[in-house]
Amino acid sequence: MRKILYTLYVAVIIVMASATIVEKYKGTEYTGSHIYGSWWFVLLWALLTAVGIIWMVRRRMRRWPVVLLHGSFVLILAGALTTHLTAHKGMVHLRVGQTERQYVQTDDPRHMVMTDLPFELRLDTFMVQYHEGTMAASDYVSALSVIDGDEVRRDTVSMNAILSYHGFRIYQNSYDYDGYGSILSVNSDPWGTPMTYLGYALLFFSLIYMLIDPKGAYRQLLRHPALKRGALALLMIVGATGNLFADTPPTLPRATAEKFGRLLINYNDRICPLQTYAIDFTKKLTGRKSYAGLTAEQVLSGWLFYSESWSAEPCIKVKGGELNHVLGTDGKASLNQFFDPQTGYKLGPLIDAYRHGSNDGLHKSAHKADEQLQLIMDLRQGLTLRVLPYTDERGSTVWYTPSDSIPDTVEGEHKKYITQVFNLMYDDVVAGNDERVNVFLDKMLVYQQQNGGRSVPSDTRIKAERLYNAIPFATILFMVCLTMGFLSLGYFMWRLTKAGNDTASCHQRKWPLRCFMAVMLMAFLALTVCLVLRWIIRGTVPMGNGYETMLLMAWLILLVSMVSSRWFRIVITFGFLLSGFFLLVAHISNMDPQIAHLMPVLQSPLLSIHVSVIMMSYALLALTFLCGVMAVILRLVNRRRPELMQGQLESLSVLSRLFLYPAMTTLGLGIFIGAIWANISWGQYWSWDPKETWALITFMIYAVAVHRGTVASMQRPLTYHIYMIFAFLSILMTYFGVNYLLGGMHSYA
């Protein structure tokens, strides 16, 4: 029976993992009908559930917390089966003023049928709500009338706000681009959803109780002799100056450029300091946030007001050896070097080939360089300088560029100011009249405050963004954390060599540990400031993209490490190294550190809970991975001292399991809180999206390590540690592999 259980368990994991790869090439509809919705996949889960129940009965499992935990999974699977067999879902398309009593049932994409509703729906109005002064959507709202005989109920449906009526749930799905039509999702699942939610409730309770149960495995682990020995057991285990040019191209003086950066701009569909746009422009162009001793504001104003001089400046970073060979450059190029008097734009043929499918290194580099040049062209034409707002009598604000065609609805004086202010300022810039330029900038800032309406950010938000722009948090902290990580690793390895000879004197040398903890506390506080600033700037919890979740992961690791270091000093090294690597990934990867508005579906409060709890679990599981790596190293170092080695491995396994149990709790909570969020947002609590599937696979893989009584090999420390090392690959696949290899609904993160 045990072998059958193991076989089915592994088979389910393999099928789910394979399905995510098949979906990459065959599409969601194919996997939905041929794998996830197939009879044999349902049967596989049913057999696993039945064999699991039989196994528990044979083992006479009487501890109610354990029975409740496993019973919750049975109830969740039963709810999923009920939904699969009895639920109906579909779509209804309404135009303003139109009444509809039928929806297109989409349970089977191959056989769509029209199905009657027990009531009528009428769309009264549809509206896209925008963040003030921008074209970034904040919500999509359908005002509906539900007509049931003589009864008429008026309600609204928007993202994360559904309409429930007589067993049907109505969700906002899409809309007609003319603004007079709305596409709604219709879901009817009167039996499956309550059953599934009851399973979730039991699961949440039992996962949390698993950590506080006086007779449970986790509380017994806290009484382990290795913890009673305290820190002693584990103590024995273990900017640079820029490139300065003799002659830099002309630009505004630093003080004037700083005033220029204080202007507001509609950038990335949000109103922010122009300094933010300048930094992004400079980084994309040169690879750094400053150039040749000039600030980002000076670089931006240089290209704006002295474009001919800057066109000859080799400040454009060119990636790719082949492209540098084509251009005759050595990693830096001027704008002029991209053009030839006889042949014209040198990248032209390469860009055409790229658009027709040539994706080798040369053509990708050419495409990247072309995007950099487009930034310059857009700036030269004034297309990106949305710095001149106008608020009409209705309170609606539009931010214009100097080159925009201003509508006649804008009052004459405002229209004249918007179209001429930059031309007038340009004359003074060229004449070197810096005082008059400063006056222009001061007046322009006052104009923005007076005419920007509600779109103008608060002073607190502006100050927070300027402070955030001034400090490269990820860059500084990754260097600090990695440096301290390797220093502390060296210290603990030195203590390891002294453990057998000079233990007493070693214990008296506490000042290195205090230094490590002080630095870790400062790094934690600095990262906290970074996250708080991003929170203030955007107005939502900073966990909406890959960059922010990397920062959050590092923050959680530092927090857990500081708490755990009271009992296990080696966690200091783990915390520094792991947080340092996450910050390094955030620093050098393709993740975008820009702050932008979240898409409407991501503005649910459940998102914050879902992501933060998931990130906590990943941080804890990453620490179990480092415990495993350290165990393998110690196995190699101390193989001639088996008794010492065995004690070290056992101590590390205790530490690892101290992280594992709360990690499983937070991972389970995070996965199924996400399912509730999905059900509220678009009417389907589980869609077999690759990210969802791999999160479930990860949960199932790590669950093996918790079942020490069933899986006897997990009781052997070295086997356990090796398993935890390989289990971490599922985390990497879930977090990075899905985003960069498989895609899916979660790839926006």
WOCORCOR-V622499 format. One record per backbone hydrogen bond with DSSP energy under -0.5 kcal/mol. NH is the residue of the N-H (numbers start at 1). CO is the residue of the C=O. Records with the same first field share a line. If there is no record, write none. Layout:
# WOCORCOR-V622499
NH: CO / CO
This chain:
# WOCORCOR-V622499
5: 1
6: 2
7: 3
8: 4
9: 5
10: 6
11: 7
12: 8
13: 9
14: 10
15: 11
16: 12
17: 13
18: 14
19: 15
20: 16
21: 17
22: 18
23: 19
24: 20
25: 21 / 22
26: 22
27: 23
31: 27
32: 28
33: 29
34: 30
35: 31
36: 31
37: 31 / 32
38: 35
42: 38
43: 39
44: 40
45: 41
46: 42
47: 43
48: 44
49: 45
50: 46
51: 47
52: 48
53: 49
54: 50
55: 51
56: 52
57: 53
58: 54
59: 55
60: 57
61: 56
62: 60
64: 62
66: 63
67: 63
68: 64
69: 65
70: 66
71: 67
72: 68
73: 69
74: 70
75: 71
76: 72
77: 73
78: 74
79: 75
80: 76
81: 77
82: 78
83: 79
84: 80
85: 81
86: 82
87: 83
88: 188
90: 186
91: 104
92: 184
94: 92 / 182
96: 180
97: 123
98: 95
100: 121
103: 115
104: 91
105: 103 / 113
106: 89
109: 107
111: 108
113: 105
115: 103
117: 101
120: 147
121: 100
122: 145
123: 95 / 98
124: 122 / 143
125: 143
127: 141
129: 127 / 139
131: 136
134: 131
137: 135
138: 129
139: 129
141: 127
142: 157
143: 125 / 141
144: 142 / 155
145: 122
146: 153
147: 120 / 145
148: 146 / 151
149: 147
151: 148
153: 146
155: 144
157: 142
158: 161
159: 140
161: 158
163: 170
164: 162
165: 168
168: 165
169: 187
170: 163
171: 185
173: 171 / 183
174: 183
176: 181
179: 176
182: 94
183: 174
184: 92 / 182
185: 171
186: 90
187: 169
188: 88
189: 167
193: 189
195: 191
196: 192
197: 193
198: 194
199: 195
200: 196
201: 197
202: 198
203: 199
204: 200
205: 201
206: 202
207: 203
208: 204
209: 205
210: 206
211: 207 / 208
212: 208 / 209
213: 209
216: 213
218: 210
220: 216
221: 217
222: 218
223: 219 / 220
224: 221
227: 224
228: 224
229: 225
230: 227
232: 229
233: 230
234: 230
235: 231
236: 232
237: 234
238: 234
244: 242
257: 253
258: 254
259: 255
260: 256
261: 257
262: 258 / 259
263: 259 / 260
265: 272
266: 386
267: 265 / 270
270: 267
272: 265 / 270
274: 263
275: 261
276: 273
277: 273
278: 274
279: 275
280: 276
281: 277
282: 278
283: 279
284: 280
285: 281
286: 282
287: 282 / 283
288: 282
291: 294
294: 291
299: 295
300: 296
301: 297
302: 298
303: 299
304: 300
305: 301
306: 302
310: 306
311: 307
312: 308 / 309
313: 310
315: 313
316: 333
317: 285 / 315
318: 331
319: 317
324: 320
325: 321
326: 322
327: 323
328: 324
329: 324
330: 332
333: 316
336: 311
337: 334
338: 335
339: 336
340: 344
344: 340
346: 338
347: 338
348: 345
351: 347
352: 348
353: 349
354: 350
355: 351
356: 352
357: 354
358: 353
359: 357
364: 360
365: 361
366: 362
367: 363
368: 364
369: 365
370: 366
371: 367
372: 368
373: 369
374: 370
375: 371
376: 372
377: 373
378: 374
379: 375
380: 376
381: 377
382: 379
383: 378
384: 378
385: 382
386: 384
387: 385 / 400
388: 400
389: 387
390: 398
392: 390 / 396
395: 392
398: 390
400: 388 / 398
404: 401
406: 404
410: 407
415: 411
416: 412
417: 413
418: 414
419: 415
420: 416
421: 417
424: 420
425: 421
426: 422
427: 423
428: 424
429: 425
430: 426
431: 427
432: 428 / 429
433: 428
434: 432
437: 433
438: 434
439: 435
440: 436
441: 437
442: 438
443: 439
444: 440
445: 441
446: 442
447: 443
448: 444
449: 445
450: 446
451: 447
452: 448
455: 452
456: 453
462: 458
463: 459
464: 460
465: 461
466: 462
467: 463
468: 464
469: 465
470: 466
471: 467 / 468
472: 470
473: 471
476: 472
477: 473
478: 474
479: 475
480: 476
481: 477
482: 478
483: 479
484: 480
485: 481
486: 482
487: 483
488: 484
489: 485
490: 486
491: 487
492: 488
493: 489
494: 490
495: 491
496: 492
497: 493
498: 494
499: 495
501: 498
502: 498
506: 502
507: 503
508: 504
509: 505 / 506
510: 508
514: 510
515: 511
516: 512
517: 513
518: 514
519: 515
520: 516
521: 517
522: 518
523: 519
524: 520
525: 521
526: 522
527: 523
528: 524
529: 525
530: 526
531: 527
532: 528
533: 529
534: 530
535: 531
536: 532
537: 533
538: 534
539: 535
543: 541
549: 545
550: 546
551: 547
552: 548
553: 549
554: 550
555: 551
556: 552
557: 553
558: 554
559: 555
560: 556
561: 557
562: 558
563: 559
564: 560
565: 561
566: 563
567: 564
568: 564
569: 567
571: 568
572: 569
573: 570
574: 570
575: 571
576: 572
577: 573
578: 574
579: 575
580: 576
581: 577
582: 578
583: 579
584: 580
585: 581
586: 582
587: 583
588: 584
589: 585
593: 591
596: 594
597: 268
602: 599
603: 600
604: 601
607: 604
608: 604
609: 605
610: 606
611: 607
612: 608
613: 609
614: 610
615: 611
616: 612
617: 613
618: 614
619: 615
620: 616
621: 617
622: 618
623: 619
624: 620
625: 621
626: 622
627: 623
628: 624
629: 625
630: 626
631: 627
632: 628
633: 629
634: 630
635: 631
636: 632
637: 633
638: 634
639: 636
641: 638
645: 641
646: 642
647: 643
648: 644
649: 645
650: 646
651: 647
652: 648
653: 649
654: 650
655: 651
656: 652
657: 653
658: 654
659: 655 / 656
660: 656
661: 657
662: 658
663: 659
664: 660
665: 661
666: 662
667: 663
668: 664
669: 665
670: 666
671: 667
672: 668
673: 669
674: 670
675: 671
676: 672
677: 673
678: 674
679: 675
680: 676
681: 677
682: 678
683: 679
684: 678
693: 689
694: 690
695: 691
696: 692
697: 693
698: 694
699: 695
700: 696
701: 697
702: 698
703: 699
704: 700 / 701
705: 701 / 702
706: 702 / 703
707: 703 / 704
708: 706
711: 707
712: 710
714: 711
715: 712
716: 713
717: 715
720: 716
721: 717
722: 718
723: 719
724: 720
725: 721
726: 722
727: 723
728: 724
729: 726
730: 727
731: 727
732: 728
733: 729
734: 730
735: 731
736: 732
737: 732
738: 733
740: 736
741: 737
742: 737
743: 738
747: 744
748: 745
749: 746
